[in-house]
Amino acid sequence: MTTAIAEPTTLAQWTDLAIQVKPRTGIFIEGQYRDAQSGETFESINPATGVLSGTPGNGDVGSYTITQGTLGANSNYTISFTGHDLAITPATLTVAAEHQTKVYGLGDPALTYGTNVWEALWLVYTPPLTYKHAEGKEGAELIPGVAKELPTISPDGKTYELTLRKGLSYSDGTRARASDFEHTIKRVLNLESQGSAYFLGIEGATEYVEGGKAEADISGIETSDRTGEITIKLTAPDGTFSNALALNFAGLVPGDTPFENQTKDPPPGIGPYKITESVPNRRFVMEKNDRFNLPGITKGKIDEITTLIVRSREREAQDVISGELDYMVAAPPPDLKPEVRAKYSDRYEEHATNSTYYMFMNTREPPFDKKEVREAVNYGIDKPALARLFAGELAPGCSFLPPGVPGYDPALDLEDCPWGDPNEPPDLEKARQLIADAGAEGADVTVWGDTYEPH
């Protein structure tokens, strides 16, 4: 390191026995002094002693004054000190978080939303109504669950009357009561479940949510623990309400179940199985419930079922192939399916599900607030190409209802589709014209998708 000396240094020369004082300027190099004019070098002596001082405190970010402290020099020097500040600025800390996903409420029937998980919880929590355990269209038939019979519906379609079966008990032996139904629905509403919308049509449900008091009453639900009767009054007729009563959200839980997420310790239910272990977002274990006995619903045949939460379909399929897992709910990823069909056909079966894959457009935001733009999307989407992406798992369609669901019209998936046969290539020219007619050319659009393959 090279340090410049700010002051001239005085050296002595002998001339005719007289002393002539001549100022010279030099620099320190590696502990030596070198004359700036003659280049001669001499051993140097650092005249400064002591150290500077400051007030850095605990070293936190801030500005601190630097003072002379104990810095001094011998009698040949006079120190002129100019103070300054020490600035400590924040360092940049970069943290890369690993991608994580979470299924909220997994294990709690009031909060769990998703067909894969419902397939398991359907065996644990039986609602007032349920579906016939059968394949195809037959499996879309509503049958009594914990209710004795299908509901009696008033002529105006606004009142539903049910009666709880006698002698029902939960998997822990607790007696089931009619009032448990209202408590079950209150948990769905109070916990702001994704299933709330299915029950907001009940009289007093909206007021219950707005009131924010968990133990408050829902005026449109009346129950009698003595007779088992349950009466539900709606604000308006709802032709799908019987189906809402067959959702897992309505699966009965005891009346003392807390108003909080019970994923870590799922409540007892009425079903062929009971949950005996639950590790949120990792796994849960179901064991056969020997107390269960409901007409029309098969009893458990396997003693214990362990369900693992695996986020990668690729890994899930490979684990089934290797024997680490016995079964996977989702279909193998499209790029792996040819190998599965070729090598493991004896362990692979395909079953059509009553489901519809769709994307929705937010009609409250431009440009989708215009009908022409929404129609343009339907004309412009290449539905056969989407079906190919799913390796034949999907069939192009136009009807919102899938085959097997009451009300399905096969003609809507063919010649009666308003936007053309979904099995044919898209009509891009028509789509562009509709967008031009709406004055929406160049509009910005944000598209949201899920993280599962294929995107």
C-alpha positions as CSV (number, residue, x, y, z in Angstrom):
1,M,0.0,0.0,0.0
2,T,1.4,3.5,-0.9
3,T,0.6,6.4,1.4
4,A,1.3,10.0,0.5
5,I,2.7,12.4,3.2
6,A,0.7,15.5,3.2
7,E,3.4,17.8,4.8
8,P,7.0,18.6,3.5
9,T,9.9,16.9,5.4
10,T,13.0,19.0,6.2
11,L,16.5,17.5,5.5
12,A,20.0,19.0,6.3
13,Q,22.9,19.6,3.8
14,W,26.5,20.8,4.7
15,T,27.8,23.7,2.5
16,D,31.0,25.6,3.6
17,L,30.4,24.7,7.2
18,A,27.0,26.4,7.1
19,I,23.7,24.7,7.4
20,Q,21.2,25.3,4.6
21,V,17.6,24.1,5.3
22,K,15.9,22.8,2.2
23,P,12.3,21.6,2.1
24,R,11.8,18.3,0.4
25,T,8.7,16.2,-0.3
26,G,8.7,12.4,-0.1
27,I,6.5,9.4,0.1
28,F,6.4,6.2,2.2
29,I,6.9,3.0,0.3
30,E,6.9,-0.4,2.1
31,G,8.1,1.3,5.4
32,Q,10.9,3.4,3.7
33,Y,11.1,7.1,2.9
34,R,12.2,8.1,-0.6
35,D,13.2,11.6,-1.5
36,A,10.8,12.9,-4.2
37,Q,13.6,14.9,-6.0
38,S,16.8,12.8,-5.7
39,G,15.2,9.4,-5.4
40,E,17.4,8.6,-2.3
41,T,15.8,6.3,0.2
42,F,16.0,6.4,4.0
43,E,14.4,4.4,6.8
44,S,11.2,6.0,7.7
45,I,9.7,6.8,11.1
46,N,5.9,7.1,11.5
47,P,5.4,10.2,13.7
48,A,1.7,9.4,14.4
49,T,0.6,7.6,17.5
50,G,-2.8,6.5,18.8
51,V,-6.0,5.7,17.0
52,L,-9.1,7.4,15.8
53,S,-12.4,6.7,17.5
54,G,-16.1,6.7,16.6
55,T,-19.5,5.9,18.0
56,P,-20.6,2.9,15.9
57,G,-22.8,1.6,18.8
58,N,-23.7,-2.0,18.1
59,G,-22.8,-1.8,14.5
60,D,-26.4,-1.3,13.2
61,V,-27.2,0.5,10.1
62,G,-26.8,4.3,10.5
63,S,-24.3,7.3,10.4
64,Y,-21.7,7.6,13.1
65,T,-19.1,10.5,13.8
66,I,-15.4,9.7,13.5
67,T,-13.3,11.7,16.1
68,Q,-9.6,12.2,16.6
69,G,-9.6,10.0,19.6
70,T,-6.0,9.3,20.9
71,L,-4.3,10.1,17.6
72,G,-1.3,12.3,18.2
73,A,2.3,13.0,17.0
74,N,5.7,13.9,18.4
75,S,6.9,17.5,18.9
76,N,8.1,17.9,15.3
77,Y,4.5,17.7,14.0
78,T,1.3,19.6,14.5
79,I,-1.8,17.5,13.6
80,S,-4.6,19.2,11.8
81,F,-7.6,16.8,12.0
82,T,-10.7,16.9,9.8
83,G,-13.5,14.7,11.1
84,H,-16.0,12.7,9.0
85,D,-18.8,10.2,9.4
86,L,-18.9,6.4,9.2
87,A,-21.9,5.3,7.2
88,I,-23.1,1.7,7.7
89,T,-25.6,0.8,5.0
90,P,-27.8,-2.3,4.7
91,A,-26.4,-5.4,3.0
92,T,-28.6,-7.2,0.5
93,L,-29.8,-10.6,1.7
94,T,-31.1,-12.8,-1.1
95,V,-33.2,-15.8,-0.1
96,A,-34.4,-18.3,-2.6
97,A,-37.4,-20.2,-1.2
98,E,-38.2,-23.7,-2.4
99,H,-41.5,-24.0,-4.2
100,Q,-44.2,-25.3,-1.8
101,T,-47.9,-26.1,-2.2
102,K,-50.5,-26.7,0.4
103,V,-54.0,-28.1,0.5
104,Y,-55.9,-26.0,3.1
105,G,-58.1,-27.9,5.5
106,L,-57.1,-31.4,4.2
107,G,-58.8,-33.8,6.7
108,D,-61.5,-31.4,7.9
109,P,-64.7,-31.9,5.9
110,A,-65.8,-28.3,6.4
111,L,-62.7,-27.0,4.6
112,T,-61.5,-29.6,2.2
113,Y,-62.2,-28.8,-1.5
114,G,-61.0,-31.1,-4.2
115,T,-62.1,-34.3,-5.9
116,N,-59.0,-36.3,-5.1
117,V,-59.4,-35.7,-1.3
118,W,-63.1,-36.0,-1.4
119,E,-62.7,-39.5,-2.8
120,A,-61.0,-40.4,0.5
121,L,-63.2,-38.3,2.9
122,W,-66.3,-39.7,1.3
123,L,-65.5,-42.9,3.2
124,V,-65.3,-41.1,6.5
125,Y,-68.0,-38.4,6.6
126,T,-71.5,-39.3,5.3
127,P,-73.8,-36.4,4.5
128,P,-77.6,-36.4,4.8
129,L,-77.8,-37.5,1.2
130,T,-75.1,-39.3,-0.9
131,Y,-74.7,-41.0,-4.2
132,K,-75.2,-44.6,-5.1
133,H,-72.0,-46.6,-5.1
134,A,-72.0,-47.6,-8.7
135,E,-70.2,-46.9,-12.0
136,G,-71.4,-44.6,-14.8
137,K,-74.8,-42.9,-14.9
138,E,-76.1,-45.1,-12.1
139,G,-73.5,-43.5,-9.7
140,A,-75.2,-40.1,-10.2
141,E,-78.3,-41.2,-8.4
142,L,-79.0,-39.6,-5.1
143,I,-79.8,-41.9,-2.2
144,P,-80.3,-41.3,1.5
145,G,-77.1,-41.0,3.6
146,V,-77.5,-40.4,7.3
147,A,-81.0,-39.2,6.5
148,K,-83.7,-41.9,6.6
149,E,-85.2,-41.0,3.2
150,L,-84.7,-38.4,0.5
151,P,-86.1,-35.0,1.5
152,T,-89.7,-33.9,1.2
153,I,-89.7,-30.7,-0.8
154,S,-92.5,-28.1,-0.5
155,P,-94.4,-27.2,-3.7
156,D,-92.6,-23.8,-3.9
157,G,-89.2,-25.6,-3.7
158,K,-88.1,-23.6,-0.7
159,T,-88.6,-26.0,2.2
160,Y,-86.7,-29.3,2.7
161,E,-87.7,-31.8,5.4
162,L,-85.4,-34.7,6.4
163,T,-85.3,-37.2,9.3
164,L,-82.0,-38.5,10.8
165,R,-81.8,-42.3,10.9
166,K,-82.2,-43.7,14.4
167,G,-79.4,-45.2,16.4
168,L,-76.5,-43.5,14.5
169,S,-73.2,-43.0,16.2
170,Y,-69.9,-41.5,15.2
171,S,-66.7,-43.6,14.9
172,D,-65.8,-42.7,18.5
173,G,-69.1,-43.9,19.9
174,T,-70.7,-40.4,20.3
175,R,-74.4,-40.5,19.5
176,A,-75.4,-38.5,16.4
177,R,-78.1,-35.9,16.8
178,A,-80.2,-33.9,14.4
179,S,-78.8,-30.7,15.8
180,D,-75.4,-31.8,14.6
181,F,-76.5,-30.9,11.1
182,E,-76.9,-27.2,11.9
183,H,-73.5,-27.2,13.7
184,T,-71.9,-28.9,10.6
185,I,-73.3,-26.1,8.3
186,K,-72.3,-23.4,10.8
187,R,-68.7,-24.6,10.7
188,V,-68.7,-24.4,6.9
189,L,-70.0,-20.8,7.0
190,N,-68.1,-19.6,10.0
191,L,-64.7,-20.9,8.8
192,E,-65.3,-19.2,5.4
193,S,-65.0,-22.5,3.6
194,Q,-65.0,-22.6,-0.2
195,G,-68.2,-24.6,0.3
196,S,-70.0,-21.7,1.9
197,A,-71.7,-20.7,-1.4
198,Y,-73.7,-23.9,-1.5
199,F,-75.5,-23.0,1.8
200,L,-75.9,-19.3,1.6
201,G,-79.3,-19.8,0.1
202,I,-80.6,-21.0,3.5
203,E,-82.7,-18.4,5.3
204,G,-80.5,-16.5,7.9
205,A,-77.2,-17.9,6.5
206,T,-76.0,-14.6,5.2
207,E,-77.0,-12.8,8.5
208,Y,-75.1,-15.6,10.4
209,V,-71.9,-15.0,8.4
210,E,-72.2,-11.2,8.7
211,G,-72.8,-11.5,12.5
212,G,-69.5,-13.3,13.0
213,K,-70.6,-15.2,16.0
214,A,-69.9,-18.9,15.7
215,E,-72.5,-20.1,18.2
216,A,-75.3,-17.9,16.8
217,D,-78.4,-19.5,15.2
218,I,-79.2,-20.0,11.5
219,S,-82.9,-19.1,11.4
220,G,-83.6,-21.3,8.3
221,I,-82.5,-24.5,10.0
222,E,-84.7,-26.1,12.6
223,T,-83.9,-29.5,14.2
224,S,-85.3,-31.8,16.9
225,D,-83.0,-34.2,18.6
226,R,-86.0,-36.0,20.1
227,T,-87.6,-36.9,16.7
228,G,-84.5,-36.5,14.5
229,E,-86.4,-34.1,12.2
230,I,-84.4,-31.5,10.2
231,T,-86.2,-28.7,8.4
232,I,-84.3,-26.3,6.0
233,K,-85.9,-23.2,4.6
234,L,-84.4,-21.5,1.5
235,T,-84.8,-17.9,0.5
236,A,-85.5,-19.0,-3.1
237,P,-86.0,-22.3,-4.9
238,D,-82.8,-24.2,-5.7
239,G,-83.0,-27.3,-7.9
240,T,-79.4,-28.3,-6.9
241,F,-79.9,-28.0,-3.1
242,S,-80.4,-31.8,-2.8
243,N,-77.0,-32.2,-4.4
244,A,-75.5,-29.7,-1.9
245,L,-76.8,-31.9,0.9
246,A,-74.7,-34.7,-0.6
247,L,-71.4,-32.8,-0.6
248,N,-68.7,-33.7,1.8
249,F,-69.1,-30.2,3.4
250,A,-72.4,-31.5,4.8
251,G,-70.8,-34.7,6.2
252,L,-72.0,-34.8,9.8
253,V,-69.6,-34.1,12.7
254,P,-70.4,-33.9,16.4
255,G,-72.0,-30.8,17.8
256,D,-69.0,-30.0,20.0
257,T,-66.5,-29.9,17.1
258,P,-64.5,-26.7,17.4
259,F,-64.9,-23.8,15.0
260,E,-61.3,-24.1,13.8
261,N,-59.3,-26.1,11.2
262,Q,-59.2,-29.7,12.5
263,T,-56.8,-31.1,10.0
264,K,-54.3,-32.1,12.6
265,D,-57.0,-33.9,14.6
266,P,-59.9,-34.6,12.3
267,P,-63.3,-35.0,14.0
268,P,-65.0,-38.4,14.1
269,G,-67.5,-39.1,11.3
270,I,-70.1,-41.6,10.2
271,G,-68.7,-43.7,7.5
272,P,-67.0,-47.0,6.6
273,Y,-63.7,-45.6,7.8
274,K,-62.3,-43.4,10.5
275,I,-59.1,-41.2,10.3
276,T,-56.6,-42.4,13.0
277,E,-53.6,-40.3,11.9
278,S,-53.2,-37.0,10.1
279,V,-50.0,-35.2,9.2
280,P,-51.1,-32.0,7.4
281,N,-50.0,-31.9,3.7
282,R,-48.1,-35.2,4.1
283,R,-50.4,-38.1,4.8
284,F,-53.4,-39.5,6.7
285,V,-54.3,-43.0,7.8
286,M,-57.8,-44.4,7.7
287,E,-58.9,-47.6,9.5
288,K,-62.1,-49.6,9.1
289,N,-65.0,-48.3,11.3
290,D,-66.6,-51.4,12.7
291,R,-69.5,-49.3,14.1
292,F,-70.7,-48.3,10.6
293,N,-73.8,-49.8,9.1
294,L,-75.9,-47.8,6.7
295,P,-78.2,-49.3,4.0
296,G,-76.9,-48.8,0.5
297,I,-73.4,-48.0,1.5
298,T,-70.7,-50.7,1.4
299,K,-68.8,-51.4,4.6
300,G,-65.1,-51.2,4.7
301,K,-63.2,-54.2,3.3
302,I,-59.6,-53.2,3.8
303,D,-58.4,-52.9,7.4
304,E,-56.2,-49.8,6.9
305,I,-55.6,-47.3,4.1
306,T,-52.6,-44.8,4.1
307,T,-53.0,-41.9,1.8
308,L,-49.8,-39.9,0.9
309,I,-50.0,-36.3,-0.5
310,V,-47.7,-36.4,-3.5
311,R,-47.5,-33.2,-5.6
312,S,-45.8,-34.7,-8.6
313,R,-47.8,-37.1,-10.8
314,E,-44.5,-38.2,-12.4
315,R,-43.2,-39.3,-9.0
316,E,-46.5,-40.8,-8.0
317,A,-46.7,-42.9,-11.1
318,Q,-43.1,-44.1,-10.7
319,D,-43.8,-45.1,-7.1
320,V,-46.8,-47.2,-8.2
321,I,-44.6,-48.8,-10.9
322,S,-41.9,-49.6,-8.4
323,G,-44.4,-50.9,-5.8
324,E,-43.9,-48.1,-3.3
325,L,-47.5,-47.2,-3.7
326,D,-50.5,-49.5,-4.4
327,Y,-52.7,-47.0,-6.2
328,M,-52.8,-43.4,-7.5
329,V,-56.0,-41.3,-7.8
330,A,-54.8,-39.0,-10.6
331,A,-54.0,-40.2,-14.1
332,P,-50.3,-40.8,-15.0
333,P,-48.7,-37.7,-16.7
334,P,-49.3,-37.7,-20.5
335,D,-45.6,-38.2,-21.4
336,L,-45.5,-41.4,-19.2
337,K,-48.8,-42.9,-20.3
338,P,-47.6,-44.7,-23.5
339,E,-45.0,-46.6,-21.3
340,V,-47.7,-47.4,-18.7
341,R,-50.1,-48.7,-21.3
342,A,-47.4,-50.8,-23.0
343,K,-45.6,-52.3,-20.0
344,Y,-48.1,-52.2,-17.2
345,S,-51.5,-52.8,-18.9
346,D,-52.3,-55.5,-16.3
347,R,-52.2,-52.9,-13.6
348,Y,-53.7,-50.0,-15.4
349,E,-57.4,-49.2,-16.1
350,E,-59.2,-46.1,-17.3
351,H,-62.5,-45.0,-15.9
352,A,-64.5,-42.0,-17.2
353,T,-65.3,-39.5,-14.5
354,N,-68.3,-37.1,-14.3
355,S,-66.2,-34.0,-14.6
356,T,-65.7,-31.0,-16.8
357,Y,-62.4,-29.2,-17.4
358,Y,-63.1,-25.5,-18.2
359,M,-61.7,-22.0,-17.8
360,F,-63.9,-19.1,-16.8
361,M,-63.7,-15.4,-17.9
362,N,-64.2,-12.6,-15.4
363,T,-67.2,-10.8,-16.9
364,R,-66.7,-7.9,-14.4
365,E,-63.3,-6.9,-16.0
366,P,-62.6,-5.8,-19.6
367,P,-62.4,-7.1,-22.2
368,F,-64.5,-10.0,-21.0
369,D,-67.3,-7.7,-20.0
370,K,-68.3,-7.8,-23.7
371,K,-70.2,-10.7,-25.0
372,E,-68.4,-10.6,-28.4
373,V,-65.0,-11.2,-26.7
374,R,-66.3,-14.1,-24.7
375,E,-67.7,-15.7,-27.8
376,A,-64.4,-15.0,-29.6
377,V,-62.7,-17.1,-27.0
378,N,-65.0,-20.0,-27.6
379,Y,-64.5,-19.8,-31.4
380,G,-60.8,-19.4,-31.1
381,I,-59.8,-22.1,-28.6
382,D,-58.4,-25.3,-30.2
383,K,-60.3,-27.9,-28.1
384,P,-58.9,-30.9,-30.1
385,A,-55.4,-29.7,-29.3
386,L,-56.2,-29.4,-25.6
387,A,-57.5,-33.0,-25.7
388,R,-54.2,-34.1,-27.2
389,L,-52.2,-32.4,-24.5
390,F,-54.0,-34.7,-22.0
391,A,-53.1,-37.8,-23.9
392,G,-56.7,-38.7,-24.7
393,E,-58.0,-38.3,-21.1
394,L,-60.3,-35.5,-22.2
395,A,-62.9,-35.3,-25.0
396,P,-63.7,-31.9,-26.6
397,G,-67.1,-30.6,-25.5
398,C,-69.4,-27.7,-25.5
399,S,-71.9,-28.6,-22.7
400,F,-71.0,-27.7,-19.2
401,L,-72.5,-31.0,-18.0
402,P,-70.5,-34.1,-18.7
403,P,-71.9,-37.5,-19.8
404,G,-73.4,-39.4,-16.9
405,V,-74.8,-36.3,-15.2
406,P,-78.6,-35.9,-15.4
407,G,-79.5,-33.2,-17.9
408,Y,-76.6,-34.0,-20.3
409,D,-77.5,-33.4,-23.9
410,P,-75.0,-35.1,-26.3
411,A,-76.1,-32.9,-29.2
412,L,-74.5,-29.9,-27.4
413,D,-71.1,-31.5,-27.8
414,L,-71.6,-31.9,-31.5
415,E,-73.8,-30.0,-34.1
416,D,-75.8,-28.0,-31.6
417,C,-72.8,-26.2,-30.0
418,P,-73.3,-22.5,-30.6
419,W,-69.6,-22.0,-31.5
420,G,-69.3,-24.9,-33.9
421,D,-68.5,-28.6,-33.5
422,P,-65.8,-28.7,-30.7
423,N,-64.2,-31.7,-32.4
424,E,-63.3,-29.5,-35.4
425,P,-60.4,-26.9,-35.7
426,P,-61.1,-23.5,-34.2
427,D,-62.6,-20.7,-36.3
428,L,-59.9,-18.0,-35.9
429,E,-61.2,-15.7,-38.5
430,K,-64.6,-15.5,-36.8
431,A,-62.8,-15.0,-33.4
432,R,-60.7,-12.1,-34.8
433,Q,-63.8,-10.4,-36.3
434,L,-65.7,-10.6,-33.0
435,I,-62.8,-9.0,-31.2
436,A,-62.6,-6.2,-33.8
437,D,-66.4,-5.7,-33.5
438,A,-66.0,-5.3,-29.8
439,G,-63.2,-2.8,-30.2
440,A,-61.0,-5.0,-28.0
441,E,-58.0,-5.5,-30.3
442,G,-54.8,-5.3,-28.4
443,A,-56.4,-5.6,-25.0
444,D,-54.2,-6.9,-22.2
445,V,-55.4,-10.2,-20.7
446,T,-54.1,-12.1,-17.7
447,V,-54.4,-15.8,-17.7
448,W,-54.1,-17.9,-14.5
449,G,-53.5,-21.6,-14.5
450,D,-52.5,-24.4,-12.0
451,T,-49.1,-25.9,-11.4
452,Y,-49.9,-29.4,-12.5
453,E,-48.8,-30.8,-15.8
454,P,-49.9,-30.3,-18.5
455,H,-50.2,-26.5,-18.1
